Amino acid sequence: MSVIGVVSSCSCLCPGVWLLKPGMQKMSSFSLHTAARCAAKDYYEVLVLGGGAGGITMSARMKRKVGAGNVAVVEPSKTHYYQPLWTLVGGGAKQLATSARPTGSVMPKGVEWIQSRVAALDPDKNCVWLENDIKIKGLPEGFHYPKIGSNYSVHTVEKTWKALQDFKEGNAIFTFPNTPVKCAGAPQKIMYLSEAYWRKTGKRSKANIMFNTSLGVIFGVKKYADALLEIIKERNIAVNYKRNLVEVRADKQEAVFENLDKPGVTEVHQYEMLHVTPPMGPPDVLINSPVSDEIGWVDVDKETLQHKRYPNVFGIGDCTNLPTSKTAAAVAAQSGVLDKTISLVMKNQLPTKKYDGYTSCPLVTGYNKVILAEFDYAAQPLETFPIDQSKERVTMYHMKADMMPFLYWNALLKGYWGGPAPLRKLMHLGLK
Ligand code: UQ1
């Protein structure tokens, strides 16, 4: 079965060009740990989805029509089968192998084979999303080696601490992937803790600390970004922007980064410690699901959290397409709004309470210091306390380390904590 996008860039008969966009992977999962897949080009005149009999045949015909280099086939399988022969294979008259050829060998010359799976179609925009089934080369197998860890999986988080303690001398590299992540804080918090730990243990001068991020900024809220850049300067940390981890050679302690400003250009760094923040995205079950947007996030109204098309469906937390950082604090604020929304919908009334995008990221910058970032959809600070929260504070560290776990287990999970908005209003005499 094949789907063929026939296009031209101008004619009104033809819809335009099918764009290929990299898809994303599951939120914080290493089982399908991937990097963004890059096709050689991001558009083709004809894009064939599926490399079976129909797809390969049409790609050959279309190449003759529109020329080499202008046709591509998206097909994940390495092997192409001539299925009509399976009657005889089943009957013992032929061997299965005689029905099989490598996909590459049946791909017509001049047609590009994009070895990936289609995750979603957007024919209105002539756009196809590819599932990223190409892994960060070397992971997750590389986690069996020492000196590498990741706080994002229950299987690897304690390896971070081991690598931190075992550090002797060399590069300490902290990564940020080329996909949206839950919250931009955590990939760098572990770096500040590591820096503090090596200072405490007299090893700081032996460590060359690098933050290799796919982004072009350190944090999306200017007030906190400015504070973090000060800390980065003061603690002598090197930030390399637009660098995406594409391969880990864990046996040689080497990490390979692509320079996103120069696609295809890679840099290899030897590491003494590597902390990996994995690429993230919606879970498989939501990709192409009727409740999802074109990427795979549950498609909800950003104020009421009610589904945009199915009024009896609602979303909260990481699975949604709410354009804010995904944190437990965000869930807390969303839970209060969603409770109200559902209560009204159950009474056949329209939702009234509006989520403002509140989220909070306690930016741990040391073993007794936290900058308490709190902000809304507009990336504007929305702070609970009437003090400058962009300053590192010991009190905020205790709030993060001691008070928040209590609040989580005893209030949030029991449905009694809807975020700090009432406290904020009280602290600001009702003015915020
Ligand atoms: C919060 O509500 C929350 O959810 C329980 C967190 O997650 C553990 C937080 O880290 C923070 C900071 C908040 C916000 C709460 C206050 C009192 C500012």
Residues whose N, C-alpha, C, O or C-beta is under 5 A from the ligand:
A	BS01	UQ1	A328 A329 A332 S360 P362 T384 M404 L407 Y408 L412 G419 P420
